[in-house]
Amino acid sequence: MLYKYCGHSGIQLPLLSLGLWHNFGSVDDFSTATQMVLRAFDAGICHFDLANNYGPLPGSAETNFGRILKNNLAAHRDEMFISSKAGHDMWQGVYGTGSSRKNLIASCDQSLRRCGLDYFDVFYSHRYDGITPVEETMQALIDLVRSGKALYVGISKYPVEQQQQAYDILREAHVPCLISQYRHSMFDRKAQLGGNFQLAADNGSGIICFSPLAQGLLTGKYDNGIPAHSRAAKSSGFLQQSQVTPERIAAARKLGEIAKRRGQSMAQMALAWVLNDSRVTSCIIGTSSVAQLENNLQTLQNLQFSTEELTEIDEIISNPQLSF
């Protein structure tokens, strides 16, 4: 495993982090989930990315991770960097969603109980909800650190204006934003091109990217239709069948040809491309099997791109019809 310092901090994160958004919930196979977490840790992936609503059912990914941790990795807690988040719909009622102090602090307490932890290494505001003042949300994060429930704080998916506000408030309180999380892939470059990446770098925040494979579209899985057990085929999946468009499939096939010339799988090249941005600290991978995890790990054997390769890739992905 290769590691990189996170922004202006002493924390190092693995270039590849394991996300538990999919495949670790109550509807998934617990044995497979356990095998993936243990193999990831053995491979040097010490960062595990969670959120209170991950599942399905919401909360079940944290519960399952807590079981895996207790049964297999309890002695290694201090070698692990565990994150969680709150802000999306979690429970019914007016306090079960959003970026309020009420929701964040209650959610953090619940998440700690589900995971069987005393603290999170980093706790995020999962989103800017468009209503709660940024000052209220950031003060909740500051107080979580000062109460010992989190060592660091992060923000996820914040628009540029609120992103800068968050950095300023946290810096003034001497609880700087360790890390900023954004969706980023060859098919979704809004955060990179829209200023979020540069703003994070300018403020000393690390950047971690999720959905680097565009929910599987950048793996070659959908080149010949929608497989029966793929995310697009599941009613609970975040990739909709309508998003598997002819334009994206055609682009994926062209990108796959470049990957083949590089001696990589499509997924490996897509991950390497995300990590090629020097501002990116880590990339969150989401796997459904140990075999997929092993494939992703091989990305680290070839992270370099020639100028010609980057130009060819950019010509393919510049089509606005590819963007989510």
N, C-alpha and C positions, 0 to 999 in steps of 0.2 A: 504494500500500500504506500502511496505517496500522500504527504500531508502539506498543508499550506496554512500560514498564519491568517487569522480572520480579522480583516481590517487592521485598525491600530490597536491590537490587543496581543496578549501573550498566549491566546488560545490557538491551537492548531486543530484543523479539521481534516478528515480524509477527503481526498478529491471526490470520492464516491461515498455518499451517505445512503442509508437504507430508510425508505419511507414506508409507513404502514397505513397509507391512505386506502389502498386496496389490498385484498387477499389476506387480511389478518383479523377479520371480523367474525361475528358469531355464525355467519353463513358459510364460512370458509373452513378448510381442513386444518385443525389445530396442529396435527403432527407435521404437516408441510410447513406451516408457519414457524414452528419450533426449529425445524431443520434449516430454514432460511436465515433465521436470526443467528443461530449458532455458527453456521458456515460464514456468514458475514463477519461476525466477531472474530472468528479464527483467521479470516483474511485481512484483518486490520481495520475493518469498518467499525469504528468506535462510536459513531454518531447515528442515533436512531431518532427519526422525526415522526412525531405523533401530533394529534389534535383531539380535543374532547369529543368531536362529532364523528371521528373515523370509525368505520364499521363496514357494512351495517351489522347490527343495529348500532346507533350512535353510542359511543362509549365502549363498545366491545373490543375494539383494537387495543385500547389502553388496558382493559381487563386481561386480555390474552397476553399482552406484552408483560404485564405484571406477573402472570403465572409463569411465563418462560423465565423471567428474571429471577423469581424466587426459587424455582426448581433447578435452574441450571447455571445462573450467572451471578448469584447474590454476592459471591466472594470477589467479583470483579467490578462492583459498582463504581469504584473510584477510577477505573480505567475506561469508563463509558461517559459519553456526552449525550444526555437525553433531553429532548425538547418536546414541549407541547404548546397548544394554542387555544384560544377561545375567541368567539365572535360570531360564528355562524349558528344557524338553528340547532339547538341541542335538546331542549325540553319544552313542553307546551306552557303557554302563559307568557305574560309580558316581560318576564325577567330571563327567559330562556334563550335569548338571542341578543345580538348587538354588541356594542363596544363600551357599554356603561361600566362604571366601577363595580356596581352590584353584580353584573354578569361575570366580569373577569375574575373577581376575587372568589366568588362562589364556585365558578368553573374550575379555577386552579385548585381549590380545596378538594373538589370532587375528583379531579384528574389525579391528584397525588394519592388519594385513597385507592382509586382503581389500579394504579401502577404499583402501589405498595412502596412509595418513595417518601422520603422526608423533604426533598427539594427537587426542583428541575434545574438542569444546568442552564437552560434558557427557556423563558416563557414569552410567547408572542401575543400581540394583538393580531388576530387572524385577518382582520380587515378593518378599513375605515367604513363605518356604517352610514355615513352621510348625514347623521343627526347629532350624535354625541360629540361635544366639543373635544378636540384633540387633547386639550389640557386635562380633562377628566380621565381620559383613557390612559394617558402617559403617567398621571399621578398614581393610578392604580398599579401600573407596572413598577413604578418607583417604590411603592409601598410593599409590593411583593418581594422585591429585592431586600428592602430594609427589614422585613419580617423574617427573612431567611427561607422563604418558600421558593425563591429562584436566585441563581447566582448572577445571571445576565438577563437582558431583555432584548426582544426583537420586534420588528413589524413585518407584516405580510400584505402585499398587494396595495399598498397605500399610493394614492395619486401624488403627483409631484409636489403640489402645494402643501398638502397635509404631511407628506413625507419630510419636507424641510422643517415644518413646525414641530414634528415629533423629535427630530434630531436636536433642534434648538432647546426644547424643554428638557429632554433627557440630559443633554450636556450640562445645562445650567444646574441640574440637580446632582451632578457628578455620578450619574448612572447612564453612561453613554450607550447608544444603541449598538450592540455587538454585531448584529446581523440583520440583513433585510432579505426577505424571501419573495421571489417573483417567478411567475410562469415564464418559461423561455425555451424555445426550440427553433429549429430551422423553419417551422411553420408558424411560429408565434414570436415575433421579435419586438413587440410593442414596448416592453420595458427597456430593452436595450436601445432602441431607436428613439424612444420618447423621453429620454432623460433620466429615468429612474436609476439606471446603473451608474451613470456618471455622478449623479447627486449623492448616491451612497458612497462612492469612492472619495468624493470631495470631502465628505463628512466623516471619513474614517470607519465606515461600516463595512463589514464583510457582505458578500452577496452569495446567496444560495438559490439555486434554480430548481423548480419542480416541473413535472411533465416534460422532461427533455426529449421524450420520444413521441410527443403529441398523442398520448394515450394509445400508443401502439402503431400509429400510422407510419412512423419512421422506423419500422422493424422489418418491413416486407410482408408482414402478416396478412395485409389486406390487398395485396397485389392481384389476387385472383378471386376476390369476393370476400364476404364476411364469414369467417369460421364460426362454427356452432358455439364454441365456448369462449369466444373473444369478448372483450369489453363492449363492443358495439352490439353484440347479440344479447347482452344481459339487460333486463329491465332496470336493474339497479346501477348500471354502468353510467359513467359520466360522458362517455363517447357515444353520441347518437348516430344511428345509421345514416341520417341525413348529412352528417359531417364527413362521411366516407365518400367524397366526391370524385368524379373522374379526373379533375385537375390535380387533386392531391395524390391520387394513385399514380398518375402519369409522372408527377414530379418525384415521387418516392422511387419509382422504377429507374429513373435517370440517376438519382442519387445512389441507388443500389449498384449501378454500374461503376461509379467512382469508388465506392467502398470495396468492390471486388478487386479493382486495380490496386487498391491499397492493401489488400490481403486482410480485410476486416469484414465483419458482418455489417449490415445497414445500421443496426442499433449501436454497435461499437463506434462507427464513424460519427453518428449523430451525437453521442455522448462526448466524443473527443472534440467535436466542433463547438459544443457549449463550453467546454473547459478551455478552449483556445482563447477566449476572451480573458485577458490577464486580470480583469477586475473580479472575475468569478472565483469564489473561494472553494465551493463544493457544488456537486450536482446530486440531486436526490433521485435515486433509482427506485422503481417499484416493480417487484418481481412476483411471479406466481409459482415459481418452481426453483429448486436449487440449480437446475440446468440453465435457466435464464440468468440467474445470479452469476454463475460461472462465466457465461458469455459476456455479461457486462463487465466483470472484473478484468477480462482480457483487453478491454479498452486501453488500460494503462500501458500496454506494451507498444502502443503506437499513437502518441498524442500530437505528433508534429504534422503540419500541412505545408505543402509547397505553395508558393504564390499562385501558380497555375491552378492548383486544386481549389484554393479558396475563391479564385475568380470564377471558375466553372460552377462551383456550388452557389455562389452569389447570383449568377445569371439564372440558375434554376429556381431559387427560392425568392427571387424578387417579384414574382407574379403575385399581385395583390389578392388574387382569388384563393391563395393558399392560406392566408391568415385567418385565425380564429376570431 
